Amino acid sequence: MIVIGLTGSIGMGKSTTAKMFAEEGVPVNDADAVVHDLYRTDAVAPVGEAFPGTVKDGVIDRQELSRQLSGSPEKFPVLEAIVHPLVRRREIDFLAGHREAGTDLVLLDIPLLFEVKGEDRVDVIVVVSCDPQIQRDRVLARPGMTEEKLAMILSRQMPDADKRKRADFLIDTGLGLEAATEQVREIIASLRARKMSENIPHA
């Protein structure tokens, strides 16, 4: 089984690209979606204890958590120490299930793949990118987004240029949905051809 790692900075179109892989029949484990689920389940108690006032109606209020982190960014490692192991456990279960099922390709959608040193967890890395101005326009159009919040998020992410250098495959989402879909199909075809010609070790 070939494990694809999909990553990209905020506003690059990573989530849309992950859906394209899913539509082409590649199972996707979405780390963001896993975190959202954890904020309703396993992470509620430990996050609520570490960040008082963030639990509302039995779930983590993500806006309140974001507000607290914006005011105290030094607390990010506290949150990560709680959430990352839980996310990793879900990922391991996802991979095990698909290995058992004989799936040929799977995709791990990991926003901070490089930042969390996740390269060893995947066989190939796909980086989603676009022109910086397109990225900025997309992000600032989001509800509740501000220049300050964007600056804080970008400060925690590896620069796009560095991610590009470390990619096995690059998808430019600035060329439109149709072009991005075609790039996804080419990557899938390339990996399936490679799997047929090589014996790729398990991740």
Secondary structure, 3 states (H helix, E strand, C coil): CEEEEEECCCCCCHHHHHHHHHHCCCCEEEHHHHHHHHCCCCCHHHHHHHCCCCEECCEECHHHHHHHHHHCHHHHHHHHHHHHHHHHHHHHHHHHHHHHHCCCEEEEECCCCCCCCCHHHCCEEEEEECCHHHHHHHHHCCCCCCHHHHHHHHHCCCCHHHHHHCCCEEEEHHHCHHHHHHHHHHHHHHHHHHHHHCCCCCC
